Amino acid sequence: MLLIDEIDKAEADLPNGLLEALGNGRFSVPPLARAVARPAGAPVPLVIVTSNEERELPAAFLRRCLVLTLRLPKAHGELIAYLV
C-alpha cells in the first residue's frame, strides 16, 4: 500500500509522473543513478491519494482514479454519530 497525502500541494508534474511510474512498475532515482522496480510477480500496490482540492489535478490523472469525496457533518452530535 502506498499513501500519497495532499497531492495537490506537490509540484504540478507529480500526478503525471506518478501515472508513468505506476504504469511502468518502476521509477528512476537520478541522484543514485539507478532505478527502483516492483519485483516480478509482486502484486500491484494499492495507492491511496488524498487532496484538499487546493489545486485542480490533471483530468488524465483523475480519469484513472476512483474518487471518494468525504463530506463531514457540521453539527457536533452528527459528527460523532458519523464517526462512530
N, CA, C and O atoms as a Tinker XYZ file with bonds, in Angstrom:
   336  protein
     1  N      0.843000   -1.157000    0.000000    73     2
     2  CA     0.000000    0.000000    0.000000    64     1     3
     3  C      0.897000    1.231000    0.000000    63     2     4     5
     4  O      1.936000    1.269000    0.658000    81     3
     5  N      0.466000    2.234000   -0.755000    73     3     6
     6  CA     1.196000    3.492000   -0.845000    64     5     7
     7  C      0.226000    4.619000   -0.560000    63     6     8     9
     8  O     -0.817000    4.704000   -1.209000    81     7
     9  N      0.537000    5.489000    0.391000    73     7    10
    10  CA    -0.290000    6.646000    0.720000    64     9    11
    11  C      0.436000    7.901000    0.259000    63    10    12    13
    12  O      1.574000    8.152000    0.658000    81    11
    13  N     -0.225000    8.684000   -0.581000    73    11    14
    14  CA     0.306000    9.974000   -1.021000    64    13    15
    15  C     -0.665000   11.015000   -0.489000    63    14    16    17
    16  O     -1.775000   11.161000   -1.001000    81    15
    17  N     -0.246000   11.727000    0.528000    73    15    18
    18  CA    -1.114000   12.672000    1.224000    64    17    19
    19  C     -0.993000   14.058000    0.608000    63    18    20    21
    20  O      0.109000   14.541000    0.349000    81    19
    21  N     -2.138000   14.692000    0.376000    73    19    22
    22  CA    -2.226000   16.061000   -0.123000    64    21    23
    23  C     -1.438000   16.257000   -1.418000    63    22    24    25
    24  O     -0.556000   17.112000   -1.489000    81    23
    25  N     -1.752000   15.479000   -2.417000    73    23    26
    26  CA    -1.054000   15.535000   -3.701000    64    25    27
    27  C     -1.207000   16.903000   -4.363000    63    26    28    29
    28  O     -0.364000   17.308000   -5.164000    81    27
    29  N     -2.277000   17.608000   -4.026000    73    27    30
    30  CA    -2.498000   18.920000   -4.626000    64    29    31
    31  C     -1.474000   19.961000   -4.174000    63    30    32    33
    32  O     -1.374000   21.029000   -4.779000    81    31
    33  N     -0.725000   19.669000   -3.136000    73    31    34
    34  CA     0.316000   20.591000   -2.668000    64    33    35
    35  C      1.686000   20.270000   -3.274000    63    34    36    37
    36  O      2.648000   21.010000   -3.066000    81    35
    37  N      1.771000   19.175000   -4.016000    73    35    38
    38  CA     3.037000   18.780000   -4.645000    64    37    39
    39  C      3.245000   19.576000   -5.930000    63    38    40    41
    40  O      2.363000   20.313000   -6.371000    81    39
    41  N      4.420000   19.414000   -6.518000    73    39    42
    42  CA     4.705000   20.069000   -7.791000    64    41    43
    43  C      3.689000   19.614000   -8.831000    63    42    44    45
    44  O      3.195000   18.488000   -8.775000    81    43
    45  N      3.381000   20.494000   -9.780000    73    43    46
    46  CA     2.313000   20.255000  -10.750000    64    45    47
    47  C      2.536000   19.010000  -11.609000    63    46    48    49
    48  O      1.568000   18.400000  -12.064000    81    47
    49  N      3.789000   18.624000  -11.837000    73    47    50
    50  CA     4.052000   17.471000  -12.701000    64    49    51
    51  C      4.032000   16.130000  -11.955000    63    50    52    53
    52  O      4.188000   15.084000  -12.585000    81    51
    53  N      3.847000   16.138000  -10.656000    73    51    54
    54  CA     3.857000   14.891000   -9.883000    64    53    55
    55  C      2.755000   13.915000  -10.295000    63    54    56    57
    56  O      3.061000   12.737000  -10.479000    81    55
    57  N      1.487000   14.326000  -10.454000    73    55    58
    58  CA     0.462000   13.338000  -10.829000    64    57    59
    59  C      0.789000   12.602000  -12.126000    63    58    60    61
    60  O      0.621000   11.385000  -12.197000    81    59
    61  N      1.251000   13.310000  -13.147000    73    59    62
    62  CA     1.582000   12.642000  -14.408000    64    61    63
    63  C      2.799000   11.733000  -14.250000    63    62    64    65
    64  O      2.836000   10.650000  -14.834000    81    63
    65  N      3.783000   12.150000  -13.481000    73    63    66
    66  CA     4.937000   11.303000  -13.200000    64    65    67
    67  C      4.538000   10.061000  -12.426000    63    66    68    69
    68  O      5.084000    8.979000  -12.643000    81    67
    69  N      3.587000   10.222000  -11.527000    73    67    70
    70  CA     3.092000    9.086000  -10.749000    64    69    71
    71  C      2.393000    8.077000  -11.664000    63    70    72    73
    72  O      2.581000    6.869000  -11.517000    81    71
    73  N      1.587000    8.573000  -12.606000    73    71    74
    74  CA     0.938000    7.674000  -13.564000    64    73    75
    75  C      1.959000    6.865000  -14.337000    63    74    76    77
    76  O      1.790000    5.663000  -14.538000    81    75
    77  N      3.021000    7.528000  -14.769000    73    75    78
    78  CA     4.063000    6.841000  -15.533000    64    77    79
    79  C      4.766000    5.785000  -14.682000    63    78    80    81
    80  O      4.971000    4.657000  -15.129000    81    79
    81  N      5.132000    6.154000  -13.458000    73    79    82
    82  CA     5.839000    5.211000  -12.582000    64    81    83
    83  C      4.971000    3.998000  -12.247000    63    82    84    85
    84  O      5.456000    2.867000  -12.258000    81    83
    85  N      3.696000    4.229000  -11.952000    73    83    86
    86  CA     2.812000    3.111000  -11.620000    64    85    87
    87  C      2.540000    2.248000  -12.842000    63    86    88    89
    88  O      2.464000    1.024000  -12.733000    81    87
    89  N      2.394000    2.869000  -13.995000    73    87    90
    90  CA     2.154000    2.111000  -15.227000    64    89    91
    91  C      3.336000    1.240000  -15.607000    63    90    92    93
    92  O      3.158000    0.117000  -16.080000    81    91
    93  N      4.546000    1.752000  -15.401000    73    91    94
    94  CA     5.756000    1.005000  -15.745000    64    93    95
    95  C      6.194000    0.051000  -14.638000    63    94    96    97
    96  O      6.956000   -0.885000  -14.881000    81    95
    97  N      5.712000    0.293000  -13.428000    73    95    98
    98  CA     6.141000   -0.528000  -12.292000    64    97    99
    99  C      7.560000   -0.219000  -11.856000    63    98   100   101
   100  O      8.199000   -1.025000  -11.180000    81    99
   101  N      8.055000    0.961000  -12.248000    73    99   102
   102  CA     9.423000    1.348000  -11.874000    64   101   103
   103  C      9.582000    2.851000  -11.998000    63   102   104   105
   104  O      8.812000    3.514000  -12.693000    81   103
   105  N     10.587000    3.384000  -11.320000    73   103   106
   106  CA    10.939000    4.794000  -11.450000    64   105   107
   107  C     12.430000    4.947000  -11.226000    63   106   108   109
   108  O     13.054000    4.143000  -10.533000    81   107
   109  N     12.989000    5.979000  -11.815000    73   107   110
   110  CA    14.438000    6.198000  -11.667000    64   109   111
   111  C     14.705000    7.183000  -10.539000    63   110   112   113
   112  O     13.894000    8.063000  -10.249000    81   111
   113  N     15.859000    7.011000   -9.912000    73   111   114
   114  CA    16.318000    7.886000   -8.843000    64   113   115
   115  C     17.636000    8.493000   -9.325000    63   114   116   117
   116  O     18.702000    7.921000   -9.097000    81   115
   117  N     17.566000    9.660000   -9.996000    73   115   118
   118  CA    18.768000   10.241000  -10.598000    64   117   119
   119  C     19.951000   10.431000   -9.635000    63   118   120   121
   120  O     21.081000   10.134000  -10.023000    81   119
   121  N     19.744000   10.912000   -8.395000    73   119   122
   122  CA    20.916000   11.077000   -7.521000    64   121   123
   123  C     21.660000    9.777000   -7.231000    63   122   124   125
   124  O     22.857000    9.786000   -6.946000    81   123
   125  N     20.939000    8.662000   -7.308000    73   123   126
   126  CA    21.557000    7.358000   -7.055000    64   125   127
   127  C     21.969000    6.662000   -8.346000    63   126   128   129
   128  O     22.613000    5.613000   -8.320000    81   127
   129  N     21.591000    7.258000   -9.477000    73   127   130
   130  CA    21.900000    6.691000  -10.797000    64   129   131
   131  C     21.411000    5.245000  -10.909000    63   130   132   133
   132  O     22.118000    4.373000  -11.415000    81   131
   133  N     20.190000    5.010000  -10.427000    73   131   134
   134  CA    19.610000    3.672000  -10.538000    64   133   135
   135  C     18.092000    3.755000  -10.555000    63   134   136   137
   136  O     17.505000    4.802000  -10.284000    81   135
   137  N     17.489000    2.658000  -10.872000    73   135   138
   138  CA    16.029000    2.573000  -10.920000    64   137   139
   139  C     15.528000    1.674000   -9.803000    63   138   140   141
   140  O     16.222000    0.757000   -9.365000    81   139
   141  N     14.326000    1.948000   -9.354000    73   139   142
   142  CA    13.642000    1.111000   -8.367000    64   141   143
   143  C     12.463000    0.489000   -9.087000    63   142   144   145
   144  O     11.682000    1.193000   -9.727000    81   143
   145  N     12.326000   -0.824000   -8.988000    73   143   146
   146  CA    11.266000   -1.513000   -9.709000    64   145   147
   147  C     10.535000   -2.480000   -8.789000    63   146   148   149
   148  O     11.096000   -3.002000   -7.826000    81   147
   149  N      9.267000   -2.701000   -9.116000    73   147   150
   150  CA     8.469000   -3.689000   -8.411000    64   149   151
   151  C      8.983000   -5.058000   -8.834000    63   150   152   153
   152  O      9.126000   -5.310000  -10.030000    81   151
   153  N      9.264000   -5.946000   -7.892000    73   151   154
   154  CA     9.772000   -7.277000   -8.242000    64   153   155
   155  C      8.788000   -8.043000   -9.122000    63   154   156   157
   156  O      7.573000   -7.895000   -8.984000    81   155
   157  N      9.308000   -8.842000  -10.004000    73   155   158
   158  CA     8.473000   -9.668000  -10.881000    64   157   159
   159  C      7.555000  -10.543000  -10.038000    63   158   160   161
   160  O      7.995000  -11.176000   -9.078000    81   159
   161  N      6.295000  -10.573000  -10.397000    73   159   162
   162  CA     5.326000  -11.394000   -9.677000    64   161   163
   163  C      4.723000  -10.721000   -8.465000    63   162   164   165
   164  O      3.764000  -11.235000   -7.889000    81   163
   165  N      5.265000   -9.576000   -8.062000    73   163   166
   166  CA     4.720000   -8.868000   -6.899000    64   165   167
   167  C      3.388000   -8.229000   -7.290000    63   166   168   169
   168  O      3.231000   -7.782000   -8.426000    81   167
   169  N      2.427000   -8.179000   -6.366000    73   167   170
   170  CA     1.137000   -7.580000   -6.699000    64   169   171
   171  C      1.266000   -6.070000   -6.915000    63   170   172   173
   172  O      2.165000   -5.422000   -6.381000    81   171
   173  N      0.356000   -5.539000   -7.702000    73   171   174
   174  CA     0.312000   -4.092000   -7.924000    64   173   175
   175  C     -0.109000   -3.439000   -6.607000    63   174   176   177
   176  O     -1.061000   -3.899000   -5.977000    81   175
   177  N      0.574000   -2.387000   -6.180000    73   175   178
   178  CA     0.234000   -1.779000   -4.889000    64   177   179
   179  C     -1.106000   -1.042000   -4.927000    63   178   180   181
   180  O     -1.516000   -0.526000   -5.967000    81   179
   181  N     -1.768000   -1.004000   -3.793000    73   179   182
   182  CA    -2.945000   -0.167000   -3.616000    64   181   183
   183  C     -2.428000    1.230000   -3.311000    63   182   184   185
   184  O     -1.686000    1.416000   -2.346000    81   183
   185  N     -2.807000    2.213000   -4.114000    73   183   186
   186  CA    -2.326000    3.577000   -3.945000    64   185   187
   187  C     -3.490000    4.440000   -3.488000    63   186   188   189
   188  O     -4.510000    4.525000   -4.172000    81   187
   189  N     -3.342000    5.076000   -2.341000    73   187   190
   190  CA    -4.351000    5.983000   -1.802000    64   189   191
   191  C     -3.782000    7.392000   -1.871000    63   190   192   193
   192  O     -2.708000    7.672000   -1.340000    81   191
   193  N     -4.521000    8.271000   -2.534000    73   191   194
   194  CA    -4.080000    9.646000   -2.735000    64   193   195
   195  C     -5.103000   10.560000   -2.092000    63   194   196   197
   196  O     -6.302000   10.409000   -2.326000    81   195
   197  N     -4.641000   11.518000   -1.274000    73   195   198
   198  CA    -5.556000   12.480000   -0.673000    64   197   199
   199  C     -5.309000   13.859000   -1.268000    63   198   200   201
   200  O     -4.220000   14.172000   -1.750000    81   199
   201  N     -6.356000   14.666000   -1.217000    73   199   202
   202  CA    -6.281000   16.024000   -1.739000    64   201   203
   203  C     -7.211000   16.917000   -0.934000    63   202   204   205
   204  O     -8.284000   16.487000   -0.511000    81   203
   205  N     -6.802000   18.151000   -0.725000    73   203   206
   206  CA    -7.655000   19.145000   -0.086000    64   205   207
   207  C     -8.317000   20.036000   -1.124000    63   206   208   209
   208  O     -8.963000   21.027000   -0.783000    81   207
   209  N     -8.153000   19.677000   -2.393000    73   207   210
   210  CA    -8.717000   20.415000   -3.522000    64   209   211
   211  C     -8.246000   21.866000   -3.563000    63   210   212   213
   212  O     -8.997000   22.755000   -3.962000    81   211
   213  N     -7.000000   22.103000   -3.150000    73   211   214
   214  CA    -6.442000   23.449000   -3.230000    64   213   215
   215  C     -6.032000   23.786000   -4.657000    63   214   216   217
   216  O     -5.971000   24.955000   -5.037000    81   215
   217  N     -5.753000   22.751000   -5.442000    73   215   218
   218  CA    -5.373000   22.941000   -6.841000    64   217   219
   219  C     -6.022000   21.817000   -7.628000    63   218   220   221
   220  O     -6.109000   20.687000   -7.148000    81   219
   221  N     -6.480000   22.126000   -8.842000    73   219   222
   222  CA    -7.117000   21.123000   -9.679000    64   221   223
   223  C     -6.070000   20.142000  -10.192000    63   222   224   225
   224  O     -4.997000   20.542000  -10.645000    81   223
   225  N     -6.391000   18.868000  -10.118000    73   223   226
   226  CA    -5.493000   17.830000  -10.609000    64   225   227
   227  C     -5.775000   17.571000  -12.088000    63   226   228   229
   228  O     -6.893000   17.802000  -12.549000    81   227
   229  N     -4.778000   17.096000  -12.836000    73   227   230
   230  CA    -4.969000   16.853000  -14.271000    64   229   231
   231  C     -6.098000   15.858000  -14.541000    63   230   232   233
   232  O     -6.262000   14.869000  -13.826000    81   231
   233  N     -6.870000   16.144000  -15.589000    73   231   234
   234  CA    -8.001000   15.281000  -15.948000    64   233   235
   235  C     -7.550000   13.852000  -16.238000    63   234   236   237
   236  O     -8.234000   12.901000  -15.860000    81   235
   237  N     -6.399000   13.688000  -16.909000    73   235   238
   238  CA    -5.891000   12.346000  -17.219000    64   237   239
   239  C     -5.617000   11.564000  -15.936000    63   238   240   241
   240  O     -5.827000   10.352000  -15.894000    81   239
   241  N     -5.159000   12.232000  -14.913000    73   239   242
   242  CA    -4.892000   11.591000  -13.623000    64   241   243
   243  C     -6.210000   11.183000  -12.971000    63   242   244   245
   244  O     -6.353000   10.052000  -12.506000    81   243
   245  N     -7.168000   12.102000  -12.938000    73   243   246
   246  CA    -8.441000   11.829000  -12.280000    64   245   247
   247  C     -9.231000   10.728000  -12.977000    63   246   248   249
   248  O     -9.960000    9.986000  -12.320000    81   247
   249  N     -9.098000   10.609000  -14.302000    73   247   250
   250  CA    -9.792000    9.540000  -15.031000    64   249   251
   251  C     -9.328000    8.164000  -14.593000    63   250   252   253
   252  O    -10.059000    7.186000  -14.750000    81   251
   253  N     -8.148000    8.075000  -14.059000    73   251   254
   254  CA    -7.598000    6.779000  -13.636000    64   253   255
   255  C     -7.774000    6.532000  -12.136000    63   254   256   257
   256  O     -7.220000    5.580000  -11.586000    81   255
   257  N     -8.539000    7.387000  -11.492000    73   255   258
   258  CA    -8.752000    7.291000  -10.043000    64   257   259
   259  C    -10.214000    7.003000   -9.729000    63   258   260   261
   260  O    -11.116000    7.384000  -10.475000    81   259
   261  N    -10.419000    6.334000   -8.631000    73   259   262
   262  CA   -11.747000    6.201000   -8.057000    64   261   263
   263  C    -11.829000    7.327000   -7.029000    63   262   264   265
   264  O    -11.118000    7.308000   -6.025000    81   263
   265  N    -12.690000    8.300000   -7.278000    73   263   266
   266  CA   -12.748000    9.485000   -6.430000    64   265   267
   267  C    -13.832000    9.306000   -5.378000    63   266   268   269
   268  O    -14.983000    9.014000   -5.703000    81   267
   269  N    -13.460000    9.481000   -4.126000    73   267   270
   270  CA   -14.389000    9.410000   -2.999000    64   269   271
   271  C    -14.309000   10.742000   -2.269000    63   270   272   273
   272  O    -13.280000   11.077000   -1.682000    81   271
   273  N    -15.383000   11.487000   -2.308000    73   271   274
   274  CA   -15.413000   12.791000   -1.645000    64   273   275
   275  C    -16.092000   12.633000   -0.297000    63   274   276   277
   276  O    -17.243000   12.203000   -0.217000    81   275
   277  N    -15.375000   12.981000    0.757000    73   275   278
   278  CA   -15.918000   12.882000    2.113000    64   277   279
   279  C    -16.451000   14.243000    2.545000    63   278   280   281
   280  O    -15.721000   15.234000    2.536000    81   279
   281  N    -17.693000   14.282000    2.912000    73   279   282
   282  CA   -18.313000   15.497000    3.429000    64   281   283
   283  C    -18.740000   15.194000    4.862000    63   282   284   285
   284  O    -19.706000   14.466000    5.094000    81   283
   285  N    -18.022000   15.751000    5.799000    73   283   286
   286  CA   -18.330000   15.510000    7.204000    64   285   287
   287  C    -19.468000   16.407000    7.660000    63   286   288   289
   288  O    -19.566000   17.551000    7.217000    81   287
   289  N    -20.334000   15.906000    8.541000    73   287   290
   290  CA   -21.419000   16.730000    9.085000    64   289   291
   291  C    -20.850000   17.909000    9.870000    63   290   292   293
   292  O    -19.768000   17.820000   10.449000    81   291
   293  N    -21.581000   18.995000    9.880000    73   291   294
   294  CA   -21.138000   20.215000   10.575000    64   293   295
   295  C    -21.505000   20.203000   12.057000    63   294   296   297
   296  O    -20.728000   20.671000   12.889000    81   295
   297  N    -22.673000   19.677000   12.391000    73   295   298
   298  CA   -23.136000   19.684000   13.781000    64   297   299
   299  C    -22.335000   18.679000   14.613000    63   298   300   301
   300  O    -22.025000   17.582000   14.148000    81   299
   301  N    -22.005000   19.063000   15.841000    73   299   302
   302  CA   -21.169000   18.249000   16.722000    64   301   303
   303  C    -21.759000   16.852000   16.942000    63   302   304   305
   304  O    -21.047000   15.858000   16.803000    81   303
   305  N    -23.028000   16.765000   17.276000    73   303   306
   306  CA   -23.659000   15.469000   17.524000    64   305   307
   307  C    -23.695000   14.601000   16.289000    63   306   308   309
   308  O    -23.488000   13.390000   16.372000    81   307
   309  N    -23.958000   15.206000   15.142000    73   307   310
   310  CA   -23.982000   14.451000   13.884000    64   309   311
   311  C    -22.597000   13.941000   13.524000    63   310   312   313
   312  O    -22.452000   12.835000   13.003000    81   311
   313  N    -21.576000   14.749000   13.802000    73   311   314
   314  CA   -20.192000   14.340000   13.512000    64   313   315
   315  C    -19.810000   13.122000   14.342000    63   314   316   317
   316  O    -19.205000   12.186000   13.819000    81   315
   317  N    -20.149000   13.119000   15.606000    73   315   318
   318  CA   -19.836000   11.973000   16.479000    64   317   319
   319  C    -20.544000   10.717000   15.965000    63   318   320   321
   320  O    -19.934000    9.651000   15.886000    81   319
   321  N    -21.812000   10.838000   15.621000    73   319   322
   322  CA   -22.565000    9.688000   15.111000    64   321   323
   323  C    -21.970000    9.198000   13.796000    63   322   324   325
   324  O    -21.881000    7.992000   13.566000    81   323
   325  N    -21.569000   10.111000   12.947000    73   323   326
   326  CA   -20.956000    9.743000   11.658000    64   325   327
   327  C    -19.662000    8.974000   11.874000    63   326   328   329
   328  O    -19.425000    7.960000   11.218000    81   327
   329  N    -18.821000    9.449000   12.790000    73   327   330
   330  CA   -17.539000    8.795000   13.041000    64   329   331
   331  C    -17.706000    7.428000   13.707000    63   330   332   333
   332  O    -16.935000    6.506000   13.441000    81   331
   333  N    -18.698000    7.303000   14.560000    73   331   334
   334  CA   -18.954000    6.020000   15.222000    64   333   335
   335  C    -19.481000    5.047000   14.188000    63   334   336
   336  O    -19.769000    3.895000   14.514000    81   335
